[in-house]
Amino acid sequence: MSKKFIMSYSCGKDSTLALNRMIENGHTPVALLITVDKNLCRSWFHGVPENLLHNVSESLNIPLLLVKCEGAEYADAFKNTLLLAKNELGVEACVFGDIDLEAHRTWCTDRCNEVEIEAIFPLWNEDREGLTHEFIDRGFKTVLKNVKLEFLKEEFLGKILTKEVVSDIKATGADPCGENGEYHTFVYDGPLFKFPIKFKTQGNITNGTHGFLDIVDEDNGK
């Protein structure tokens, strides 16, 4: 039976693959839920500028629900947005791209239980490297946006994720899927997109533990 769902979307490869699977299985995405650090105007964890998030929404042809919050507000803001989606958009479920981290699944499920909607994990407990290869084989294109410097050197930032790059990541001892936070990605094109997301890079930013590819909208530089 088809479900109306909201997608917890990071702009990364796993949430994109989860979204693609849900659509292929006949379910209807009502909105993209993206959390944004309201002080930086960039998405939490992946650091994508707000205007690029709007471009992604337009290309995917799925409305955007931005959750602007500080860290201490994160859980309540997420829950309140789910409640809004349920009451105003008829959402029956929230979909997540998590693979096998129980703490993540528990947090996500708790938020959904609070508003009495279903939590769905289309990738759950599947092979991490196999999922990464599936994402690539389906024709999606993504760039390495953030890396944990403990595992991956700064030179990985900006690389397009190919099977060869996955092998290079694996050779460092990092998880090939990055499920433990070794890297995050920004998906900019693929079968779900009406048009590729145009962006340009402004170099790398490092803080001692992580490296970040600084990207902005190619058209207006923000």
C-alpha positions in Angstrom: 0.0 0.0 0.0 1.4 3.4 -1.0 2.4 5.7 1.8 2.8 9.5 1.9 6.1 10.2 3.5 8.5 12.9 4.5 12.2 12.3 3.7 14.8 13.1 6.4 17.2 14.4 3.8 20.9 15.3 4.3 21.7 15.7 0.5 24.0 12.7 1.0 24.2 9.4 -0.9 22.4 7.2 1.7 19.3 9.4 2.1 19.2 9.8 -1.7 19.3 6.1 -2.2 16.6 5.5 0.4 14.5 8.2 -1.3 15.0 6.5 -4.7 14.0 3.1 -3.3 10.8 4.5 -1.7 9.7 6.2 -5.0 10.5 3.0 -7.0 8.3 1.0 -4.6 5.3 3.3 -5.3 5.4 5.6 -2.3 4.9 9.4 -2.5 7.4 11.9 -1.1 5.5 14.9 0.3 8.5 16.9 1.5 12.2 16.9 2.2 13.0 17.6 5.8 16.4 19.2 6.1 17.9 20.5 9.3 19.8 23.8 9.1 22.1 25.4 11.7 20.3 28.7 12.0 23.5 30.5 12.9 25.4 29.4 9.8 22.5 29.0 7.4 24.0 25.7 6.3 22.6 22.2 6.7 23.6 20.3 9.9 26.4 17.7 9.4 26.9 18.2 5.7 27.2 22.0 5.6 25.3 22.7 2.4 24.3 26.4 2.0 20.6 27.1 2.2 20.2 28.4 -1.3 21.6 25.1 -2.7 19.1 23.2 -0.6 16.3 25.1 -2.4 17.9 24.2 -5.8 18.0 20.5 -4.7 14.3 20.7 -3.8 13.5 22.2 -7.1 15.4 19.7 -9.1 13.9 16.7 -7.2 10.5 18.3 -7.5 9.8 17.7 -3.8 8.8 20.6 -1.5 11.3 21.6 1.2 10.7 21.8 4.9 13.7 23.5 6.5 14.2 22.9 10.2 16.2 25.9 11.5 17.6 25.3 14.9 20.6 25.3 17.2 22.0 22.1 18.6 20.1 22.2 21.9 16.8 22.7 20.0 17.5 19.9 17.4 15.3 17.1 18.8 12.2 19.3 19.6 12.5 21.2 16.3 12.6 17.9 14.3 9.6 16.5 16.2 7.6 19.6 15.7 8.3 19.6 12.0 7.1 15.9 11.8 3.9 16.9 13.6 3.4 19.8 11.1 3.9 17.4 8.2 1.5 14.9 9.7 -1.3 17.4 10.4 -1.0 19.7 7.4 0.4 17.4 4.7 -1.1 14.0 5.7 2.3 12.4 6.2 2.1 8.8 7.4 5.8 8.1 7.8 9.3 9.6 7.9 12.1 7.8 5.9 15.7 7.7 7.0 18.9 6.7 5.2 20.6 5.1 8.2 22.1 1.7 7.6 23.0 -0.1 10.9 23.8 2.2 13.8 21.3 1.3 16.5 21.7 4.7 18.3 20.6 6.5 15.1 17.7 4.2 14.5 16.5 4.7 18.1 16.7 8.5 17.9 14.8 8.6 14.7 12.2 6.1 15.8 11.6 8.0 19.1 10.9 11.2 17.2 8.4 9.5 15.0 6.7 7.7 17.9 6.3 11.1 19.6 4.0 12.2 16.8 2.6 8.8 16.0 3.9 8.2 12.5 6.0 5.3 11.1 9.8 5.4 10.9 11.0 3.6 7.8 14.7 2.6 7.1 14.9 1.2 3.5 18.6 0.4 3.7 18.6 -1.2 7.2 21.2 -3.9 7.8 22.3 -4.1 4.2 26.0 -4.4 3.2 27.6 -1.0 3.5 29.9 -1.3 0.5 27.2 -2.9 -1.6 24.9 0.0 -1.0 27.6 2.4 -2.0 28.1 0.5 -5.2 24.4 0.4 -5.8 24.2 4.2 -5.5 27.0 4.6 -8.1 25.5 2.0 -10.4 22.2 3.7 -10.4 23.8 6.8 -12.0 23.8 9.2 -9.1 26.7 11.7 -8.8 28.1 12.9 -5.5 31.1 14.8 -4.3 33.0 14.2 -1.0 31.9 17.2 1.1 33.3 16.4 4.6 36.0 14.1 5.8 37.1 13.0 9.3 40.9 13.7 9.1 41.6 10.8 11.5 40.7 8.5 8.5 40.8 10.5 5.3 43.3 13.1 4.2 42.1 16.5 3.0 43.0 15.5 -0.6 39.7 13.4 -0.6 37.6 16.5 -0.4 36.0 17.4 -3.8 36.5 13.9 -5.3 33.6 12.4 -7.2 32.6 9.2 -5.6 33.4 6.3 -8.0 34.1 2.7 -7.3 37.8 3.5 -7.6 37.5 6.2 -4.9 35.5 3.8 -2.7 38.5 1.4 -3.0 40.9 4.2 -2.1 38.7 5.0 1.0 38.6 1.4 2.0 42.4 1.1 1.7 42.8 3.8 4.4 41.0 1.6 6.9 37.9 3.8 6.7 34.5 2.3 6.1 33.8 2.4 2.4 30.3 3.8 3.0 31.4 6.3 5.7 28.6 5.1 8.0 30.7 5.9 11.0 31.2 9.5 9.9 34.4 9.0 8.0 33.0 11.1 5.2 29.8 12.9 4.0 28.7 13.7 0.5 26.7 16.1 -1.5 24.6 14.5 -4.2 24.2 16.9 -7.2 22.8 14.8 -10.0 21.2 11.4 -10.9 18.0 9.7 -12.0 15.8 11.6 -9.6 17.0 15.0 -10.6 15.4 17.2 -13.3 18.7 19.1 -13.7 22.2 18.9 -12.1 22.8 21.2 -9.1 25.4 23.7 -10.2 27.9 24.6 -7.5 31.5 25.9 -7.3 34.1 25.3 -4.6 35.8 27.9 -2.6 38.6 25.8 -1.2 38.7 23.6 2.0 38.2 24.5 5.6 39.7 22.4 8.4 39.3 22.5 12.2 41.8 20.0 13.4 39.4 17.0 13.3 37.4 17.4 10.1 37.9 18.9 6.6 35.1 20.6 4.7 34.7 21.4 1.1 33.3 24.9 0.9 30.7 24.9 -1.8 28.4 27.7 -3.0 25.8 28.2 -5.7 27.5 28.6 -9.0 25.1 31.4 -10.1 25.1 33.8 -7.1 28.2 32.7 -5.1 26.3 32.0 -1.8 
